[in-house]
Amino acid sequence: MSERAVLEVIALGVEDAVAAQAGGADRLELVTDMAADGLTPPVETFTGIRAAVDISLRVMLRRADGFAAGDVDALVRVARDLRAAGADEFVLGFLDEHGGPDLPAVERIVAELDGCRWTFHRAIDRSADRDALRKQLADLPGLDAYLTAGAASGVDEGLPTLVAEAARRGEPGYEPRIMVGGGLRLDHVPRLRAAGLDAFHIGGAARPGGWSAPVEVAAVQEWRRALDRRL
């Protein structure tokens, strides 16, 4: 496989970001409060990290645990503030009460992003119908990736779904890149790479000391080597 796989690492602050870049990460996902599975960080966190590293940064737009949008006006305001501070890549994704995409909320926020690239996050793994969700979101500007484990419980269960969806790349709704994340382990990588998957997202795997500890360069390097290994 000739193209380098994308490695995205969760960063909570500048120390994480610097270590992730040093270890070979291609991109960061910026969040706060991992007890709630990652919420929008303060604008100051974004600006500090942006000044410290030069790799891509995707900023989470999410105000509470779960996959309901909640206060959409507040999400629009924080998106506007982040854009004004220089953010130009984002992560978001909301479901309605029926398990479908919350299109009114997503469309309002995406309109504020004004063409910026963004990832629909693991809300897809909680959706009632993955295929229908993809097709409903297909025409939204800027959507270029789905962060997914293939199943709500993680990659162990979702791996067959990920492989099947990779085989549909290019079909309507399947143009965005699949970024595999959620219970992802190094032993999953060979099968995923063999299926053509080329984007990987890690959080706890970059922190051997747990979420209270920072990202470790050596841990990121291990993933970088695994993704770069020839098939």
N, C-alpha and C positions, 0 to 999 in steps of 0.2 A: 504494500500500500504506500503510495508515494506521498500523499498529502499528510501533513502533521495533524494528529488529532488535537482537538481543542480541550484544554484542561481548565476548568473553572473552579475556583476555590472560594468558599464563604469567608468574608473578612468582616470582623466586628470593629476594627480600628486600624490605626496606622501600623502598629507592630505586626499585625496579621498580614496586612497588605504587602509590606516590605519583605517579609519572610516568604510569602506565596510567590511573589515575583522572582525572588532569588532562587527559589526551588524549581522554577520553570513553568509556573502558571501562565496561561495566556490571557485569562480574564478573571475578574473578581465579581462576586455577588455581594453587595453591601447591604447588611441588615443590622438590626439590633434585637435584643431580647429573644434569644433562642429558646427560652422556656415557652414562648408562644410560637415557636417554629419560624421566627424571623419576621420582624416588623420594620417599618420605614425608619432609617436612622436619622438623626438630626442633620440639618444642612451642614453644620460645622464639621461633622464627621466626614461627610463627603468631601468638603473642600480640603480638609487635612490630608485625606488619602489621595485625592487628586494631585495635590502638590508633592506627594512623597513617591508616587510610582507613575509609570507611563504606559501601563497596559490598560486594556479596556475595563471599564467599570459599569456594571449593571446595578441600579439602585432599586431595592424593593419598594413597591407602593402597596402597603397593607397596614391597617391601623389596629387590627385585633386578631386574635387567634381564630382559626376557622376560615371558611371560604365565602362568607357573606360580605358584601361590600361595606355595609354599614353607612356611615356618613360620607356620601359621594362628594358633597361640596367640600368637605375637609380634604379628601383625597385629591381633588382637583387643585385646591390651594397649595398643598404640599408639592404636588407635581410642578406647579407653576414656580414655586420658590426654588425647587431643585434645578429646574431649567434655567432660571435666572442666575443660579450659581455655577452653571456650566455643565450640568449633567445632561448626557445625550443618549443614554441607554438605560432601559428600565426592565423590571420584572413585575408582573401583576397577573391576576386571574381570579374571577369571582363567579360563583354559581348561584342560581336562584333556588327557590324552595323545592323545585321539582328535580334538581340535579342537572339542569341544563345551564349553559352559560348565561350569566346575567348581562345580556347585551346592552340594555340601557346604561348600566354602570360602566361597563368596559368601553363602550363607544364614547361616552363623555370624557373619560380619562384619556383615551387614545387621541381624541380631538385636541386635548391640551398638549399632548406630546408633539404634535405638529410634525409627524413623519419620522420621529426618532425610532430606532430599532428597539424591539422589546420581546421578552420571553413570556409566554403563558405558562405559569408555574404548575405545581403538582395538583392544583384543583382538577386537572384532567383525570387524575387517578381516583377522584371521588365522584366523577360525573356519572350520570345515569347511562349515557351512551357516548363513548369516546368518538366514534365515527361521526355521529351527528354534530357533536361539539366542534370538531375540526371543520366540518363543512359550513357551519354557521359563522365561524370566525374567519373563514378563508379570505374574505375580501377586505379585512381590516388593514389599514396601512401600517407598515413597520413591523408586523408580526413575522419574526424570522426563526423562532425556536419554540419548542415545547420542552419544559423540564419535566421529566416523567420517569417513574420506576416501572411503568407498565401495569402496576397494581397498587392499591392503597397500602398494602402491607410491605411493599418493597420489591426489590429486583429479584429476589429468590422466586417469588410467585409470578412476577410480571415479565420475566425474561422471554417466554414464548411470545407474549404480546409485542414486546419491543422488536423482536426479530421479524415478526409478521408485519408490523408497521413499517419497518425499515425497507421491506421488500416492496412497499407501495409508494416509495418516494417518487414524487413527481405527479401522482394522481391528485385530482382536486381535493384540497384540504390537507394534503400530505407533502406539500412543498416545503414548509418550515423544517428546519433541522431538528432532529431528536437529540436532546441533551439528556443523557442518562444520569439519574441521581435519585437517591432514596434507598438506603440500605445497600449501596453499591460497595462491592469488595473487589480486591485485586483478582481473585480467582474467577470473577465474572468476565473480566476483560477479554480473554482470548475468544470466547464465543461471540461476544458483542462485536469485537473488531472484525471477526470472520464474516459476520452478517452485514458488514458495511457501516456500522455505527461509528461515528467519529467525533463525538463530543461527550464529555464526562464531567460530572459535577460532584465535588466532595466537600464535606463539612467536618464532621467528627474524625474522618479518616486522616485529616491533615493535623489533627490535634491528639497525639497519643496520650496526653495528660488530661483529656476531657475538655468540656466546653469552658471550664474555668481557667484553662491554660491556653497560651497562644498557639498559633500555627507554627509548626516546626519545619524548617527548611528541608531537613532530611526526609521527612514524611512526604512532602510534596515532590522531592526529587525521586523518591521510589515510584510514585505514580507516573511521573514524567517518563522514567525509564520503561515502565511497563507499557505505556501507550506508544512509545517510540519503537518498541521491539518489533522486528520484522516478523510478519506472519509466516 
